[in-house]
Amino acid sequence: NPKKSAFSAWKARLREGVPPEAMLDGVRRYARYLAATGKTGTEFVQRATTFFGPDRNFENPWLLPVSGTNNQRCVNHISEPDTEIPPGFRG
């Protein structure tokens, strides 16, 4: 996550009149969203350059899932093998 380009995007939003607190509020919402969806630390986290870029993703509501729980399985969990053969695949 290149700091220089992220800081340039941050400064560009400041020049547009966006208050720093509005961007920080967006960071907090996004962090809660990532934690709730289990995406923290994955390749699905936006780069700061994109987050503070011209699309202004920091303004998104980043709503939490309705259940408030993580609906994704743990990436370290190994599923049990399925030993049942479906009826259409029996020979």
Secondary structure, DSSP 8 states (H G I E B T S, - for coil): --HHHHHHHHHHHHHTT--HHHHHHHHHHHHHHHHHHT-TTSTTS--HHHHTSTT-GGGS-----TT-S--S--TT----------GGG--
